[in-house]
Amino acid sequence: MIDLEHESTEALVARGVASLKRYQQISGEQTTLLRNVARVLVEVRRRTDNWSGRGKEYRDFAARIYSGAGIAPDSLDGVQAAVRYHIGNIIREVATPEQLEDHNLKVLGPADRWREQQKSRTAVIASARAEVVAAEVIASAPAKAKGKTQTEQSAPPVPPVGSLVADHIRLGTGVASILSQLSTDVIDGMTDGQRARLDAQLEAAQKTLTKLRRHSRRRSEA
């Protein structure tokens, strides 16, 4: 990691300009060079306690780096977006949670949020598959035969076949996996209406889980 703490402001500008110039000249090291630029800008934010990068002074500093590197106008937006991505990740390595909160910045950086999104997508896919399995379980469950005698109807149910047991275990695993992917950070970003809808869904799930667990424990204790 580059130690920038003791470099002067002019040295920081020169370092940022040099990285961007080299970024335009070579291939294969772009990510490293853009991270170097991001580290320079994060260092300025740290020195001025301006973690969100607002204000004319910070914008002017950043503009000196981009203009000094001679970034082509049609490439500037893309370069700046890439640098902002790295800034978002590096800030989470440098700033404390309290500093992030004071500047209305989320604890998770872009890379972590992307990973959380991937987990959420995986959970959604797992949920869809679980619905398919649940439908198959219901379809495969032995239906009550009509015309049975009272004795036959009151007899204990036949234990599910092996495939149905395995399906239930898979469903239980899927439920646990899906619920574990729900993030409090995402909930914090919801509107009141969205949170209310989610809360209603979680309440319904909790009632179903409580009913199933009560039945499972009762059968185990019998």
CYANA upper distance limits for C-alpha pairs under 8 A (distance plus 0.5 A):
  2 ILE  CA     36 ASN  CA      8.25
  2 ILE  CA     39 ARG  CA      8.27
  4 LEU  CA     12 LEU  CA      8.13
  4 LEU  CA     40 VAL  CA      7.73
  4 LEU  CA     43 GLU  CA      7.28
  5 GLU  CA     43 GLU  CA      7.59
  7 GLU  CA     11 ALA  CA      6.39
  7 GLU  CA     12 LEU  CA      6.96
  8 SER  CA     12 LEU  CA      6.78
  9 THR  CA     13 VAL  CA      6.86
 10 GLU  CA     14 ALA  CA      6.69
 11 ALA  CA     15 ARG  CA      6.56
 12 LEU  CA     16 GLY  CA      6.68
 12 LEU  CA     40 VAL  CA      6.49
 13 VAL  CA     17 VAL  CA      6.61
 13 VAL  CA     40 VAL  CA      8.28
 13 VAL  CA     61 PHE  CA      8.14
 13 VAL  CA     64 ARG  CA      7.60
 13 VAL  CA     65 ILE  CA      6.19
 14 ALA  CA     18 ALA  CA      6.53
 14 ALA  CA     65 ILE  CA      8.05
 15 ARG  CA     19 SER  CA      6.73
 15 ARG  CA     37 VAL  CA      8.10
 15 ARG  CA     40 VAL  CA      8.03
 16 GLY  CA     20 LEU  CA      6.82
 16 GLY  CA     36 ASN  CA      7.59
 16 GLY  CA     37 VAL  CA      5.38
 16 GLY  CA     40 VAL  CA      6.84
 16 GLY  CA     65 ILE  CA      6.23
 17 VAL  CA     21 LYS  CA      6.61
 17 VAL  CA     37 VAL  CA      8.47
 17 VAL  CA     65 ILE  CA      5.54
 17 VAL  CA     66 TYR  CA      7.32
 17 VAL  CA     68 GLY  CA      6.24
 17 VAL  CA     69 ALA  CA      5.29
 18 ALA  CA     22 ARG  CA      6.66
 18 ALA  CA     69 ALA  CA      7.48
 19 SER  CA     23 TYR  CA      6.51
 19 SER  CA     33 LEU  CA      5.85
 19 SER  CA     34 LEU  CA      7.66
 19 SER  CA     36 ASN  CA      7.23
 19 SER  CA     37 VAL  CA      6.90
 20 LEU  CA     24 GLN  CA      6.95
 20 LEU  CA     33 LEU  CA      7.39
 20 LEU  CA     34 LEU  CA      7.64
 20 LEU  CA     37 VAL  CA      7.69
 20 LEU  CA     66 TYR  CA      8.02
 20 LEU  CA     69 ALA  CA      6.18
 20 LEU  CA     71 ILE  CA      8.22
 21 LYS  CA     25 GLN  CA      7.12
 21 LYS  CA     69 ALA  CA      5.65
 21 LYS  CA     70 GLY  CA      7.90
 21 LYS  CA     71 ILE  CA      8.39
 22 ARG  CA     26 ILE  CA      6.78
 22 ARG  CA     33 LEU  CA      8.13
 23 TYR  CA     27 SER  CA      7.87
 23 TYR  CA     29 GLU  CA      7.79
 23 TYR  CA     30 GLN  CA      5.97
 23 TYR  CA     33 LEU  CA      6.60
 23 TYR  CA     34 LEU  CA      7.92
 24 GLN  CA     71 ILE  CA      8.44
 26 ILE  CA     30 GLN  CA      8.12
 29 GLU  CA     33 LEU  CA      6.77
 30 GLN  CA     34 LEU  CA      6.52
 31 THR  CA     35 ARG  CA      6.63
 32 THR  CA     36 ASN  CA      6.75
 33 LEU  CA     37 VAL  CA      6.95
 34 LEU  CA     38 ALA  CA      6.69
 34 LEU  CA     82 ALA  CA      7.68
 34 LEU  CA     83 VAL  CA      6.18
 34 LEU  CA     86 HIS  CA      7.91
 35 ARG  CA     39 ARG  CA      6.55
 35 ARG  CA     83 VAL  CA      7.27
 35 ARG  CA     86 HIS  CA      6.22
 35 ARG  CA     87 ILE  CA      8.08
 36 ASN  CA     40 VAL  CA      6.92
 37 VAL  CA     41 LEU  CA      6.96
 37 VAL  CA     83 VAL  CA      7.39
 38 ALA  CA     42 VAL  CA      6.55
 38 ALA  CA     83 VAL  CA      5.97
 38 ALA  CA     84 ARG  CA      7.56
 38 ALA  CA     86 HIS  CA      6.35
 38 ALA  CA     87 ILE  CA      5.45
 38 ALA  CA     90 ILE  CA      8.09
 39 ARG  CA     43 GLU  CA      6.53
 39 ARG  CA     87 ILE  CA      7.40
 39 ARG  CA     90 ILE  CA      7.48
 40 VAL  CA     44 VAL  CA      7.03
 41 LEU  CA     45 ARG  CA      6.84
 41 LEU  CA     62 ALA  CA      7.53
 41 LEU  CA     87 ILE  CA      7.95
 42 VAL  CA     46 ARG  CA      6.60
 42 VAL  CA     51 TRP  CA      8.00
 42 VAL  CA     87 ILE  CA      6.85
 42 VAL  CA     90 ILE  CA      7.80
 42 VAL  CA     91 ILE  CA      6.97
 43 GLU  CA     47 ARG  CA      6.74
 44 VAL  CA     48 THR  CA      6.79
 44 VAL  CA     50 ASN  CA      8.50
 44 VAL  CA     58 TYR  CA      8.18
 45 ARG  CA     49 ASP  CA      6.17
 45 ARG  CA     50 ASN  CA      5.16
 45 ARG  CA     51 TRP  CA      5.56
 45 ARG  CA     52 SER  CA      8.06
 45 ARG  CA     53 GLY  CA      6.76
 45 ARG  CA     58 TYR  CA      8.16
 46 ARG  CA     50 ASN  CA      6.96
 46 ARG  CA     51 TRP  CA      6.89
 46 ARG  CA     95 ALA  CA      8.36
 50 ASN  CA     54 ARG  CA      7.26
 50 ASN  CA    103 HIS  CA      8.43
 51 TRP  CA     91 ILE  CA      8.00
 51 TRP  CA     95 ALA  CA      8.37
 51 TRP  CA     99 GLN  CA      8.23
 51 TRP  CA    100 LEU  CA      7.82
 51 TRP  CA    103 HIS  CA      7.10
 52 SER  CA    103 HIS  CA      6.67
 52 SER  CA    104 ASN  CA      8.45
 52 SER  CA    105 LEU  CA      7.70
 53 GLY  CA     58 TYR  CA      6.76
 53 GLY  CA     59 ARG  CA      7.99
 54 ARG  CA     58 TYR  CA      7.04
 54 ARG  CA     59 ARG  CA      7.69
 55 GLY  CA     59 ARG  CA      6.89
 56 LYS  CA     60 ASP  CA      6.42
 57 GLU  CA     61 PHE  CA      6.81
 58 TYR  CA     62 ALA  CA      6.79
 59 ARG  CA     63 ALA  CA      6.54
 60 ASP  CA     64 ARG  CA      6.77
 61 PHE  CA     65 ILE  CA      7.34
 62 ALA  CA     66 TYR  CA      7.05
 63 ALA  CA     67 SER  CA      6.41
 64 ARG  CA     68 GLY  CA      6.22
 65 ILE  CA     69 ALA  CA      6.70
 66 TYR  CA     70 GLY  CA      7.01
 66 TYR  CA     71 ILE  CA      6.65
 66 TYR  CA     76 LEU  CA      8.42
 67 SER  CA     71 ILE  CA      7.06
 71 ILE  CA     75 SER  CA      7.11
 71 ILE  CA     76 LEU  CA      6.42
 72 ALA  CA     76 LEU  CA      6.61
 73 PRO  CA     77 ASP  CA      8.26
 75 SER  CA     79 VAL  CA      6.76
 76 LEU  CA     80 GLN  CA      6.52
 77 ASP  CA     81 ALA  CA      6.59
 78 GLY  CA     82 ALA  CA      6.74
 79 VAL  CA     83 VAL  CA      6.68
 80 GLN  CA     84 ARG  CA      6.56
 81 ALA  CA     85 TYR  CA      6.80
 82 ALA  CA     86 HIS  CA      7.10
 83 VAL  CA     87 ILE  CA      6.60
 84 ARG  CA     88 GLY  CA      6.59
 85 TYR  CA     89 ASN  CA      7.13
 85 TYR  CA    110 PRO  CA      6.85
 86 HIS  CA     90 ILE  CA      6.55
 87 ILE  CA     91 ILE  CA      6.41
 88 GLY  CA     92 ARG  CA      7.35
 88 GLY  CA    109 GLY  CA      5.88
 88 GLY  CA    110 PRO  CA      6.54
 89 ASN  CA     93 GLU  CA      7.45
 89 ASN  CA    109 GLY  CA      5.36
 89 ASN  CA    110 PRO  CA      6.56
 89 ASN  CA    111 ALA  CA      7.01
 90 ILE  CA     94 VAL  CA      6.99
 91 ILE  CA     95 ALA  CA      6.15
 91 ILE  CA    109 GLY  CA      8.45
 92 ARG  CA     96 THR  CA      7.97
 92 ARG  CA    100 LEU  CA      8.49
 92 ARG  CA    107 VAL  CA      7.46
 92 ARG  CA    108 LEU  CA      7.75
 92 ARG  CA    109 GLY  CA      6.76
 95 ALA  CA     99 GLN  CA      6.48
 95 ALA  CA    100 LEU  CA      7.01
 96 THR  CA    100 LEU  CA      6.84
 97 PRO  CA    101 GLU  CA      6.63
 97 PRO  CA    107 VAL  CA      6.92
 98 GLU  CA    102 ASP  CA      6.60
 99 GLN  CA    103 HIS  CA      6.89
100 LEU  CA    104 ASN  CA      6.70
100 LEU  CA    105 LEU  CA      5.33
100 LEU  CA    106 LYS  CA      7.09
100 LEU  CA    107 VAL  CA      7.17
101 GLU  CA    105 LEU  CA      6.15
101 GLU  CA    106 LYS  CA      7.46
101 GLU  CA    107 VAL  CA      8.21
106 LYS  CA    185 ASP  CA      8.37
108 LEU  CA    112 ASP  CA      6.11
108 LEU  CA    113 ARG  CA      6.48
109 GLY  CA    113 ARG  CA      6.54
110 PRO  CA    114 TRP  CA      6.57
111 ALA  CA    115 ARG  CA      6.84
112 ASP  CA    116 GLU  CA      6.69
113 ARG  CA    117 GLN  CA      6.61
114 TRP  CA    118 GLN  CA      6.75
115 ARG  CA    119 LYS  CA      6.76
116 GLU  CA    120 SER  CA      6.62
116 GLU  CA    181 GLN  CA      8.26
117 GLN  CA    121 ARG  CA      6.63
118 GLN  CA    122 THR  CA      6.62
119 LYS  CA    123 ALA  CA      6.58
119 LYS  CA    181 GLN  CA      6.96
120 SER  CA    124 VAL  CA      6.66
120 SER  CA    178 ILE  CA      8.45
120 SER  CA    181 GLN  CA      6.45
120 SER  CA    182 LEU  CA      7.97
121 ARG  CA    125 ILE  CA      6.75
122 THR  CA    126 ALA  CA      6.62
123 ALA  CA    127 SER  CA      6.50
123 ALA  CA    177 SER  CA      7.44
123 ALA  CA    178 ILE  CA      5.43
123 ALA  CA    181 GLN  CA      7.28
124 VAL  CA    128 ALA  CA      6.76
124 VAL  CA    178 ILE  CA      7.88
125 ILE  CA    129 ARG  CA      6.74
126 ALA  CA    130 ALA  CA      6.48
126 ALA  CA    174 GLY  CA      6.89
126 ALA  CA    178 ILE  CA      7.71
127 SER  CA    131 GLU  CA      6.74
127 SER  CA    174 GLY  CA      7.44
127 SER  CA    175 VAL  CA      8.10
127 SER  CA    178 ILE  CA      7.35
128 ALA  CA    132 VAL  CA      7.00
129 ARG  CA    133 VAL  CA      6.74
130 ALA  CA    134 ALA  CA      6.47
130 ALA  CA    170 ARG  CA      8.40
130 ALA  CA    171 LEU  CA      6.33
130 ALA  CA    174 GLY  CA      7.06
131 GLU  CA    135 ALA  CA      6.67
132 VAL  CA    136 GLU  CA      6.77
133 VAL  CA    137 VAL  CA      6.59
133 VAL  CA    167 ASP  CA      7.28
133 VAL  CA    171 LEU  CA      7.85
134 ALA  CA    138 ILE  CA      6.74
134 ALA  CA    167 ASP  CA      8.35
134 ALA  CA    171 LEU  CA      7.80
135 ALA  CA    139 ALA  CA      6.64
136 GLU  CA    140 SER  CA      6.43
137 VAL  CA    141 ALA  CA      6.52
137 VAL  CA    164 LEU  CA      6.73
137 VAL  CA    167 ASP  CA      7.45
137 VAL  CA    168 HIS  CA      8.43
140 SER  CA    164 LEU  CA      8.21
141 ALA  CA    160 PRO  CA      8.19
141 ALA  CA    164 LEU  CA      8.23
148 LYS  CA    152 GLU  CA      6.47
148 LYS  CA    153 GLN  CA      6.65
149 THR  CA    153 GLN  CA      6.67
150 GLN  CA    154 SER  CA      6.62
151 THR  CA    155 ALA  CA      6.83
160 PRO  CA    164 LEU  CA      6.37
160 PRO  CA    165 VAL  CA      6.79
161 VAL  CA    165 VAL  CA      7.00
162 GLY  CA    166 ALA  CA      6.70
163 SER  CA    167 ASP  CA      6.62
164 LEU  CA    168 HIS  CA      6.72
165 VAL  CA    169 ILE  CA      6.84
166 ALA  CA    170 ARG  CA      6.69
167 ASP  CA    171 LEU  CA      6.63
168 HIS  CA    172 GLY  CA      6.66
169 ILE  CA    173 THR  CA      6.68
170 ARG  CA    174 GLY  CA      6.57
171 LEU  CA    175 VAL  CA      6.64
172 GLY  CA    176 ALA  CA      6.84
173 THR  CA    177 SER  CA      6.65
174 GLY  CA    178 ILE  CA      6.54
175 VAL  CA    179 LEU  CA      6.68
176 ALA  CA    180 SER  CA      6.67
177 SER  CA    181 GLN  CA      7.20
178 ILE  CA    182 LEU  CA      7.77
182 LEU  CA    186 VAL  CA      8.29
183 SER  CA    187 ILE  CA      6.94
184 THR  CA    188 ASP  CA      6.59
185 ASP  CA    189 GLY  CA      7.14
186 VAL  CA    190 MET  CA      7.16
187 ILE  CA    195 ARG  CA      7.16
190 MET  CA    194 GLN  CA      6.22
190 MET  CA    195 ARG  CA      6.46
191 THR  CA    195 ARG  CA      6.71
192 ASP  CA    196 ALA  CA      6.61
193 GLY  CA    197 ARG  CA      6.74
194 GLN  CA    198 LEU  CA      6.69
195 ARG  CA    199 ASP  CA      6.46
196 ALA  CA    200 ALA  CA      6.70
197 ARG  CA    201 GLN  CA      6.88
198 LEU  CA    202 LEU  CA      6.63
199 ASP  CA    203 GLU  CA      6.52
200 ALA  CA    204 ALA  CA      6.77
201 GLN  CA    205 ALA  CA      6.72
202 LEU  CA    206 GLN  CA      6.47
203 GLU  CA    207 LYS  CA      6.76
204 ALA  CA    208 THR  CA      6.89
205 ALA  CA    209 LEU  CA      6.58
206 GLN  CA    210 THR  CA      6.46
207 LYS  CA    211 LYS  CA      6.69
208 THR  CA    212 LEU  CA      6.73
209 LEU  CA    213 ARG  CA      6.50
210 THR  CA    214 ARG  CA      6.52
211 LYS  CA    215 HIS  CA      6.79
212 LEU  CA    216 SER  CA      6.59
213 ARG  CA    217 ARG  CA      6.56
214 ARG  CA    218 ARG  CA      6.60
215 HIS  CA    219 ARG  CA      6.72
216 SER  CA    220 SER  CA      6.76
217 ARG  CA    221 GLU  CA      6.63
218 ARG  CA    222 ALA  CA      6.62
